């Protein structure tokens, strides 16, 4: 298992910020790396959108 593997973080909780205009997902990173500004895809429950990390 190394940093070159695709980023994987199961979402444990969601928090709504700024009166619901922003959502913060939290969880434990299982593999890979992510940096501020990297694209991340949220999959599952019919969602497959790509977001920018911040």
PDB file of N, CA, C, O and CB in Angstrom:
ATOM      1  N   UNK A   1       0.861  -1.178   0.000  1.00  0.00           N
ATOM      2  CA  UNK A   1       0.000   0.000   0.000  1.00  0.00           C
ATOM      3  C   UNK A   1       0.898   1.228   0.000  1.00  0.00           C
ATOM      4  O   UNK A   1       1.767   1.367   0.860  1.00  0.00           O
ATOM      5  CB  UNK A   1      -0.974   0.005   1.232  1.00  0.00           C
ATOM      6  N   UNK A   2       0.685   2.129  -0.976  1.00  0.00           N
ATOM      7  CA  UNK A   2       1.533   3.298  -1.072  1.00  0.00           C
ATOM      8  C   UNK A   2       0.762   4.531  -1.497  1.00  0.00           C
ATOM      9  O   UNK A   2      -0.449   4.495  -1.714  1.00  0.00           O
ATOM     10  CB  UNK A   2       2.651   3.041  -2.032  1.00  0.00           C
ATOM     11  N   UNK A   3       1.496   5.614  -1.608  1.00  0.00           N
ATOM     12  CA  UNK A   3       0.887   6.895  -1.953  1.00  0.00           C
ATOM     13  C   UNK A   3       0.426   6.942  -3.405  1.00  0.00           C
ATOM     14  O   UNK A   3      -0.355   7.823  -3.766  1.00  0.00           O
ATOM     15  CB  UNK A   3       1.864   8.019  -1.692  1.00  0.00           C
ATOM     16  N   UNK A   4       0.887   6.020  -4.248  1.00  0.00           N
ATOM     17  CA  UNK A   4       0.519   6.041  -5.653  1.00  0.00           C
ATOM     18  C   UNK A   4      -0.845   5.406  -5.911  1.00  0.00           C
ATOM     19  O   UNK A   4      -1.355   5.480  -7.029  1.00  0.00           O
ATOM     20  CB  UNK A   4       1.570   5.335  -6.464  1.00  0.00           C
ATOM     21  N   UNK A   5      -1.428   4.797  -4.917  1.00  0.00           N
ATOM     22  CA  UNK A   5      -2.750   4.207  -5.074  1.00  0.00           C
ATOM     23  C   UNK A   5      -3.811   5.304  -5.104  1.00  0.00           C
ATOM     24  O   UNK A   5      -3.591   6.380  -4.548  1.00  0.00           O
ATOM     25  CB  UNK A   5      -3.038   3.206  -3.937  1.00  0.00           C
ATOM     26  N   UNK A   6      -4.955   5.056  -5.741  1.00  0.00           N
ATOM     27  CA  UNK A   6      -6.023   6.059  -5.776  1.00  0.00           C
ATOM     28  C   UNK A   6      -6.495   6.410  -4.359  1.00  0.00           C
ATOM     29  O   UNK A   6      -6.565   5.555  -3.476  1.00  0.00           O
ATOM     30  CB  UNK A   6      -7.209   5.549  -6.619  1.00  0.00           C
ATOM     31  N   UNK A   7      -6.811   7.672  -4.180  1.00  0.00           N
ATOM     32  CA  UNK A   7      -7.306   8.168  -2.897  1.00  0.00           C
ATOM     33  C   UNK A   7      -8.634   7.497  -2.556  1.00  0.00           C
ATOM     34  O   UNK A   7      -9.522   7.399  -3.402  1.00  0.00           O
ATOM     35  CB  UNK A   7      -7.469   9.707  -2.931  1.00  0.00           C
ATOM     36  N   UNK A   8      -8.765   7.038  -1.316  1.00  0.00           N
ATOM     37  CA  UNK A   8     -10.006   6.419  -0.846  1.00  0.00           C
ATOM     38  C   UNK A   8     -10.260   6.845   0.593  1.00  0.00           C
ATOM     39  O   UNK A   8      -9.440   6.595   1.477  1.00  0.00           O
ATOM     40  CB  UNK A   8      -9.937   4.865  -0.958  1.00  0.00           C
ATOM     41  N   UNK A   9     -11.402   7.490   0.824  1.00  0.00           N
ATOM     42  CA  UNK A   9     -11.802   7.893   2.168  1.00  0.00           C
ATOM     43  C   UNK A   9     -13.303   7.645   2.322  1.00  0.00           C
ATOM     44  O   UNK A   9     -14.114   8.408   1.796  1.00  0.00           O
ATOM     45  CB  UNK A   9     -11.448   9.395   2.438  1.00  0.00           C
ATOM     46  N   UNK A  10     -13.674   6.588   3.036  1.00  0.00           N
ATOM     47  CA  UNK A  10     -15.101   6.398   3.315  1.00  0.00           C
ATOM     48  C   UNK A  10     -15.628   7.554   4.164  1.00  0.00           C
ATOM     49  O   UNK A  10     -15.010   7.934   5.159  1.00  0.00           O
ATOM     50  CB  UNK A  10     -15.344   5.046   4.032  1.00  0.00           C
ATOM     51  N   UNK A  11     -16.755   8.099   3.774  1.00  0.00           N
ATOM     52  CA  UNK A  11     -17.345   9.231   4.503  1.00  0.00           C
ATOM     53  C   UNK A  11     -18.044   8.715   5.752  1.00  0.00           C
ATOM     54  O   UNK A  11     -18.906   7.839   5.682  1.00  0.00           O
ATOM     55  CB  UNK A  11     -18.347  10.020   3.603  1.00  0.00           C
ATOM     56  N   UNK A  12     -17.660   9.274   6.899  1.00  0.00           N
ATOM     57  CA  UNK A  12     -18.267   8.895   8.170  1.00  0.00           C
ATOM     58  C   UNK A  12     -19.347   9.875   8.608  1.00  0.00           C
ATOM     59  O   UNK A  12     -20.316   9.487   9.259  1.00  0.00           O
ATOM     60  CB  UNK A  12     -17.205   8.796   9.239  1.00  0.00           C
ATOM     61  N   UNK A  13     -19.177  11.156   8.248  1.00  0.00           N
ATOM     62  CA  UNK A  13     -20.145  12.165   8.670  1.00  0.00           C
ATOM     63  C   UNK A  13     -20.111  13.344   7.710  1.00  0.00           C
ATOM     64  O   UNK A  13     -19.100  13.589   7.051  1.00  0.00           O
ATOM     65  CB  UNK A  13     -19.858  12.634  10.113  1.00  0.00           C
ATOM     66  N   UNK A  14     -21.222  14.072   7.634  1.00  0.00           N
ATOM     67  CA  UNK A  14     -21.326  15.278   6.817  1.00  0.00           C
ATOM     68  C   UNK A  14     -21.761  16.431   7.703  1.00  0.00           C
ATOM     69  O   UNK A  14     -22.620  16.275   8.571  1.00  0.00           O
ATOM     70  CB  UNK A  14     -22.322  15.079   5.637  1.00  0.00           C
ATOM     71  N   UNK A  15     -21.159  17.586   7.476  1.00  0.00           N
ATOM     72  CA  UNK A  15     -21.523  18.791   8.209  1.00  0.00           C
ATOM     73  C   UNK A  15     -21.899  19.869   7.210  1.00  0.00           C
ATOM     74  O   UNK A  15     -21.191  20.079   6.225  1.00  0.00           O
ATOM     75  CB  UNK A  15     -20.364  19.266   9.130  1.00  0.00           C
ATOM     76  N   UNK A  16     -23.006  20.552   7.455  1.00  0.00           N
ATOM     77  CA  UNK A  16     -23.428  21.666   6.602  1.00  0.00           C
ATOM     78  C   UNK A  16     -22.902  22.959   7.189  1.00  0.00           C
ATOM     79  O   UNK A  16     -23.063  23.229   8.379  1.00  0.00           O
ATOM     80  CB  UNK A  16     -24.976  21.718   6.460  1.00  0.00           C
ATOM     81  N   UNK A  17     -22.275  23.751   6.348  1.00  0.00           N
ATOM     82  CA  UNK A  17     -21.673  25.010   6.756  1.00  0.00           C
ATOM     83  C   UNK A  17     -22.298  26.160   5.982  1.00  0.00           C
ATOM     84  O   UNK A  17     -22.865  25.956   4.909  1.00  0.00           O
ATOM     85  CB  UNK A  17     -20.152  24.981   6.543  1.00  0.00           C
ATOM     86  N   UNK A  18     -22.198  27.346   6.516  1.00  0.00           N
ATOM     87  CA  UNK A  18     -22.683  28.561   5.845  1.00  0.00           C
ATOM     88  C   UNK A  18     -24.128  28.410   5.399  1.00  0.00           C
ATOM     89  O   UNK A  18     -24.442  28.601   4.224  1.00  0.00           O
ATOM     90  CB  UNK A  18     -21.803  28.894   4.639  1.00  0.00           C
ATOM     91  N   UNK A  19     -24.982  28.077   6.306  1.00  0.00           N
ATOM     92  CA  UNK A  19     -26.427  27.950   6.073  1.00  0.00           C
ATOM     93  C   UNK A  19     -26.742  26.964   4.947  1.00  0.00           C
ATOM     94  O   UNK A  19     -27.654  27.192   4.152  1.00  0.00           O
ATOM     95  CB  UNK A  19     -27.028  29.317   5.744  1.00  0.00           C
ATOM     96  N   UNK A  20     -25.987  25.879   4.883  1.00  0.00           N
ATOM     97  CA  UNK A  20     -26.257  24.825   3.913  1.00  0.00           C
ATOM     98  C   UNK A  20     -25.628  25.012   2.555  1.00  0.00           C
ATOM     99  O   UNK A  20     -25.828  24.178   1.672  1.00  0.00           O
ATOM    100  CB  UNK A  20     -27.690  24.695   3.740  1.00  0.00           C
ATOM    101  N   UNK A  21     -24.865  26.090   2.352  1.00  0.00           N
ATOM    102  CA  UNK A  21     -24.252  26.324   1.042  1.00  0.00           C
ATOM    103  C   UNK A  21     -22.971  25.536   0.843  1.00  0.00           C
ATOM    104  O   UNK A  21     -22.506  25.397  -0.288  1.00  0.00           O
ATOM    105  CB  UNK A  21     -23.967  27.790   0.862  1.00  0.00           C
ATOM    106  N   UNK A  22     -22.397  25.022   1.907  1.00  0.00           N
ATOM    107  CA  UNK A  22     -21.171  24.218   1.818  1.00  0.00           C
ATOM    108  C   UNK A  22     -21.346  22.965   2.668  1.00  0.00           C
ATOM    109  O   UNK A  22     -22.032  22.985   3.690  1.00  0.00           O
ATOM    110  CB  UNK A  22     -19.917  25.037   2.284  1.00  0.00           C
ATOM    111  N   UNK A  23     -20.722  21.886   2.238  1.00  0.00           N
ATOM    112  CA  UNK A  23     -20.795  20.626   2.976  1.00  0.00           C
ATOM    113  C   UNK A  23     -19.367  20.128   3.205  1.00  0.00           C
ATOM    114  O   UNK A  23     -18.547  20.131   2.287  1.00  0.00           O
ATOM    115  CB  UNK A  23     -21.653  19.556   2.202  1.00  0.00           C
ATOM    116  N   UNK A  24     -19.080  19.706   4.420  1.00  0.00           N
ATOM    117  CA  UNK A  24     -17.778  19.150   4.750  1.00  0.00           C
ATOM    118  C   UNK A  24     -17.955  17.668   5.082  1.00  0.00           C
ATOM    119  O   UNK A  24     -18.729  17.305   5.968  1.00  0.00           O
ATOM    120  CB  UNK A  24     -17.119  19.920   5.940  1.00  0.00           C
ATOM    121  N   UNK A  25     -17.234  16.832   4.363  1.00  0.00           N
ATOM    122  CA  UNK A  25     -17.271  15.388   4.605  1.00  0.00           C
ATOM    123  C   UNK A  25     -16.067  15.015   5.459  1.00  0.00           C
ATOM    124  O   UNK A  25     -14.962  15.503   5.226  1.00  0.00           O
ATOM    125  CB  UNK A  25     -17.277  14.580   3.260  1.00  0.00           C
ATOM    126  N   UNK A  26     -16.278  14.155   6.445  1.00  0.00           N
ATOM    127  CA  UNK A  26     -15.187  13.698   7.292  1.00  0.00           C
ATOM    128  C   UNK A  26     -15.105  12.179   7.242  1.00  0.00           C
ATOM    129  O   UNK A  26     -16.100  11.499   6.991  1.00  0.00           O
ATOM    130  CB  UNK A  26     -15.374  14.187   8.745  1.00  0.00           C
ATOM    131  N   UNK A  27     -13.922  11.665   7.480  1.00  0.00           N
ATOM    132  CA  UNK A  27     -13.705  10.227   7.490  1.00  0.00           C
ATOM    133  C   UNK A  27     -12.231   9.926   7.661  1.00  0.00           C
ATOM    134  O   UNK A  27     -11.418  10.829   7.856  1.00  0.00           O
ATOM    135  CB  UNK A  27     -14.237   9.586   6.207  1.00  0.00           C
ATOM    136  N   UNK A  28     -11.896   8.660   7.586  1.00  0.00           N
ATOM    137  CA  UNK A  28     -10.509   8.219   7.743  1.00  0.00           C
ATOM    138  C   UNK A  28      -9.968   7.823   6.375  1.00  0.00           C
ATOM    139  O   UNK A  28     -10.567   7.003   5.680  1.00  0.00           O
ATOM    140  CB  UNK A  28     -10.400   7.028   8.753  1.00  0.00           C
ATOM    141  N   UNK A  29      -8.840   8.405   5.992  1.00  0.00           N
ATOM    142  CA  UNK A  29      -8.217   8.076   4.709  1.00  0.00           C
ATOM    143  C   UNK A  29      -7.656   6.664   4.791  1.00  0.00           C
ATOM    144  O   UNK A  29      -6.844   6.359   5.664  1.00  0.00           O
ATOM    145  CB  UNK A  29      -7.094   9.102   4.343  1.00  0.00           C
ATOM    146  N   UNK A  30      -8.095   5.800   3.872  1.00  0.00           N
ATOM    147  CA  UNK A  30      -7.637   4.409   3.856  1.00  0.00           C
ATOM    148  C   UNK A  30      -6.434   4.201   2.952  1.00  0.00           C
ATOM    149  O   UNK A  30      -5.611   3.323   3.209  1.00  0.00           O
ATOM    150  CB  UNK A  30      -8.758   3.501   3.416  1.00  0.00           C
ATOM    151  N   UNK A  31      -6.322   5.008   1.883  1.00  0.00           N
ATOM    152  CA  UNK A  31      -5.167   4.874   0.993  1.00  0.00           C
ATOM    153  C   UNK A  31      -5.027   6.136   0.154  1.00  0.00           C
ATOM    154  O   UNK A  31      -5.969   6.914   0.003  1.00  0.00           O
ATOM    155  CB  UNK A  31      -5.307   3.622   0.081  1.00  0.00           C
ATOM    156  N   UNK A  32      -3.831   6.319  -0.387  1.00  0.00           N
ATOM    157  CA  UNK A  32      -3.557   7.444  -1.268  1.00  0.00           C
ATOM    158  C   UNK A  32      -3.320   8.750  -0.531  1.00  0.00           C
ATOM    159  O   UNK A  32      -3.307   8.806   0.699  1.00  0.00           O
ATOM    160  CB  UNK A  32      -4.685   7.616  -2.220  1.00  0.00           C
ATOM    161  N   UNK A  33      -3.133   9.799  -1.325  1.00  0.00           N
ATOM    162  CA  UNK A  33      -2.904  11.147  -0.821  1.00  0.00           C
ATOM    163  C   UNK A  33      -3.861  12.109  -1.484  1.00  0.00           C
ATOM    164  O   UNK A  33      -4.321  11.870  -2.601  1.00  0.00           O
ATOM    165  CB  UNK A  33      -1.453  11.585  -1.055  1.00  0.00           C
ATOM    166  N   UNK A  34      -4.160  13.191  -0.800  1.00  0.00           N
ATOM    167  CA  UNK A  34      -4.966  14.257  -1.386  1.00  0.00           C
ATOM    168  C   UNK A  34      -4.385  15.576  -0.901  1.00  0.00           C
ATOM    169  O   UNK A  34      -3.991  15.711   0.257  1.00  0.00           O
ATOM    170  CB  UNK A  34      -6.489  14.120  -1.000  1.00  0.00           C
ATOM    171  N   UNK A  35      -4.340  16.545  -1.805  1.00  0.00           N
ATOM    172  CA  UNK A  35      -3.834  17.878  -1.462  1.00  0.00           C
ATOM    173  C   UNK A  35      -4.902  18.908  -1.791  1.00  0.00           C
ATOM    174  O   UNK A  35      -5.794  18.658  -2.601  1.00  0.00           O
ATOM    175  CB  UNK A  35      -2.507  18.195  -2.223  1.00  0.00           C
ATOM    176  N   UNK A  36      -4.801  20.058  -1.161  1.00  0.00           N
ATOM    177  CA  UNK A  36      -5.730  21.156  -1.415  1.00  0.00           C
ATOM    178  C   UNK A  36      -5.729  21.475  -2.907  1.00  0.00           C
ATOM    179  O   UNK A  36      -4.671  21.643  -3.514  1.00  0.00           O
ATOM    180  CB  UNK A  36      -5.351  22.415  -0.580  1.00  0.00           C
ATOM    181  N   UNK A  37      -6.913  21.557  -3.488  1.00  0.00           N
ATOM    182  CA  UNK A  37      -7.060  21.844  -4.910  1.00  0.00           C
ATOM    183  C   UNK A  37      -7.165  20.617  -5.788  1.00  0.00           C
ATOM    184  O   UNK A  37      -7.478  20.740  -6.972  1.00  0.00           O
ATOM    185  CB  UNK A  37      -5.923  22.658  -5.366  1.00  0.00           C
ATOM    186  N   UNK A  38      -6.912  19.429  -5.241  1.00  0.00           N
ATOM    187  CA  UNK A  38      -7.035  18.194  -6.025  1.00  0.00           C
ATOM    188  C   UNK A  38      -8.507  17.888  -6.295  1.00  0.00           C
ATOM    189  O   UNK A  38      -9.353  18.129  -5.434  1.00  0.00           O
ATOM    190  CB  UNK A  38      -6.362  17.004  -5.286  1.00  0.00           C
ATOM    191  N   UNK A  39      -8.824  17.360  -7.482  1.00  0.00           N
ATOM    192  CA  UNK A  39     -10.192  16.925  -7.719  1.00  0.00           C
ATOM    193  C   UNK A  39     -10.476  15.627  -6.958  1.00  0.00           C
ATOM    194  O   UNK A  39      -9.601  14.771  -6.834  1.00  0.00           O
ATOM    195  CB  UNK A  39     -10.442  16.733  -9.229  1.00  0.00           C
ATOM    196  N   UNK A  40     -11.680  15.489  -6.459  1.00  0.00           N
ATOM    197  CA  UNK A  40     -12.087  14.270  -5.751  1.00  0.00           C
ATOM    198  C   UNK A  40     -13.496  13.915  -6.203  1.00  0.00           C
ATOM    199  O   UNK A  40     -14.351  14.788  -6.344  1.00  0.00           O
ATOM    200  CB  UNK A  40     -12.023  14.458  -4.189  1.00  0.00           C
ATOM    201  N   UNK A  41     -13.727  12.647  -6.425  1.00  0.00           N
ATOM    202  CA  UNK A  41     -15.047  12.185  -6.847  1.00  0.00           C
ATOM    203  C   UNK A  41     -15.750  11.529  -5.670  1.00  0.00           C
ATOM    204  O   UNK A  41     -15.204  10.641  -5.015  1.00  0.00           O
ATOM    205  CB  UNK A  41     -14.938  11.197  -8.039  1.00  0.00           C
ATOM    206  N   UNK A  42     -16.974  11.982  -5.412  1.00  0.00           N
ATOM    207  CA  UNK A  42     -17.793  11.381  -4.365  1.00  0.00           C
ATOM    208  C   UNK A  42     -18.724  10.389  -5.054  1.00  0.00           C
ATOM    209  O   UNK A  42     -19.524  10.772  -5.907  1.00  0.00           O
ATOM    210  CB  UNK A  42     -18.603  12.473  -3.545  1.00  0.00           C
ATOM    211  N   UNK A  43     -18.619   9.111  -4.684  1.00  0.00           N
ATOM    212  CA  UNK A  43     -19.423   8.083  -5.331  1.00  0.00           C
ATOM    213  C   UNK A  43     -20.304   7.391  -4.304  1.00  0.00           C
ATOM    214  O   UNK A  43     -20.029   7.428  -3.105  1.00  0.00           O
ATOM    215  CB  UNK A  43     -18.527   7.060  -6.050  1.00  0.00           C
ATOM    216  N   UNK A  44     -21.358   6.763  -4.785  1.00  0.00           N
ATOM    217  CA  UNK A  44     -22.284   6.055  -3.904  1.00  0.00           C
ATOM    218  C   UNK A  44     -23.586   6.805  -3.761  1.00  0.00           C
ATOM    219  O   UNK A  44     -23.638   8.019  -3.957  1.00  0.00           O
ATOM    220  CB  UNK A  44     -21.662   5.838  -2.539  1.00  0.00           C
ATOM    221  N   UNK A  45     -24.626   6.090  -3.422  1.00  0.00           N
ATOM    222  CA  UNK A  45     -25.964   6.656  -3.239  1.00  0.00           C
ATOM    223  C   UNK A  45     -26.420   7.474  -4.442  1.00  0.00           C
ATOM    224  O   UNK A  45     -27.102   8.487  -4.289  1.00  0.00           O
ATOM    225  CB  UNK A  45     -25.994   7.521  -1.997  1.00  0.00           C
ATOM    226  N   UNK A  46     -26.042   7.030  -5.635  1.00  0.00           N
ATOM    227  CA  UNK A  46     -26.479   7.703  -6.857  1.00  0.00           C
ATOM    228  C   UNK A  46     -25.700   8.953  -7.189  1.00  0.00           C
ATOM    229  O   UNK A  46     -26.025   9.638  -8.159  1.00  0.00           O
ATOM    230  CB  UNK A  46     -27.910   8.048  -6.747  1.00  0.00           C
ATOM    231  N   UNK A  47     -24.681   9.272  -6.413  1.00  0.00           N
ATOM    232  CA  UNK A  47     -23.874  10.474  -6.625  1.00  0.00           C
ATOM    233  C   UNK A  47     -22.584  10.076  -7.315  1.00  0.00           C
ATOM    234  O   UNK A  47     -21.983   9.060  -6.965  1.00  0.00           O
ATOM    235  CB  UNK A  47     -23.581  11.206  -5.283  1.00  0.00           C
ATOM    236  N   UNK A  48     -22.154  10.854  -8.279  1.00  0.00           N
ATOM    237  CA  UNK A  48     -20.893  10.600  -8.951  1.00  0.00           C
ATOM    238  C   UNK A  48     -20.254  11.911  -9.387  1.00  0.00           C
ATOM    239  O   UNK A  48     -19.627  11.974 -10.444  1.00  0.00           O
ATOM    240  CB  UNK A  48     -21.100   9.676 -10.156  1.00  0.00           C
ATOM    241  N   UNK A  49     -20.406  12.956  -8.584  1.00  0.00           N
ATOM    242  CA  UNK A  49     -19.901  14.278  -8.933  1.00  0.00           C
ATOM    243  C   UNK A  49     -18.440  14.441  -8.529  1.00  0.00           C
ATOM    244  O   UNK A  49     -17.970  13.823  -7.574  1.00  0.00           O
ATOM    245  CB  UNK A  49     -20.747  15.355  -8.272  1.00  0.00           C
ATOM    246  N   UNK A  50     -17.729  15.289  -9.280  1.00  0.00           N
ATOM    247  CA  UNK A  50     -16.349  15.616  -8.966  1.00  0.00           C
ATOM    248  C   UNK A  50     -16.302  16.980  -8.300  1.00  0.00           C
ATOM    249  O   UNK A  50     -16.935  17.929  -8.762  1.00  0.00           O
ATOM    250  CB  UNK A  50     -15.468  15.591 -10.237  1.00  0.00           C
ATOM    251  N   UNK A  51     -15.539  17.075  -7.198  1.00  0.00           N
ATOM    252  CA  UNK A  51     -15.412  18.299  -6.419  1.00  0.00           C
ATOM    253  C   UNK A  51     -13.938  18.638  -6.273  1.00  0.00           C
ATOM    254  O   UNK A  51     -13.075  17.784  -6.476  1.00  0.00           O
ATOM    255  CB  UNK A  51     -16.087  18.152  -5.029  1.00  0.00           C
ATOM    256  N   UNK A  52     -13.656  19.868  -5.924  1.00  0.00           N
ATOM    257  CA  UNK A  52     -12.294  20.293  -5.636  1.00  0.00           C
ATOM    258  C   UNK A  52     -12.091  20.295  -4.138  1.00  0.00           C
ATOM    259  O   UNK A  52     -12.920  20.819  -3.394  1.00  0.00           O
ATOM    260  CB  UNK A  52     -12.001  21.688  -6.233  1.00  0.00           C
ATOM    261  N   UNK A  53     -10.993  19.712  -3.692  1.00  0.00           N
ATOM    262  CA  UNK A  53     -10.727  19.657  -2.252  1.00  0.00           C
ATOM    263  C   UNK A  53     -10.243  21.017  -1.763  1.00  0.00           C
ATOM    264  O   UNK A  53      -9.611  21.776  -2.498  1.00  0.00           O
ATOM    265  CB  UNK A  53      -9.681  18.559  -1.925  1.00  0.00           C
ATOM    266  N   UNK A  54     -10.555  21.301  -0.517  1.00  0.00           N
ATOM    267  CA  UNK A  54     -10.104  22.567   0.072  1.00  0.00           C
ATOM    268  C   UNK A  54      -9.743  22.371   1.518  1.00  0.00           C
ATOM    269  O   UNK A  54      -9.341  23.322   2.188  1.00  0.00           O
ATOM    270  CB  UNK A  54     -11.177  23.648  -0.058  1.00  0.00           C
TER     271      UNK A  54
END
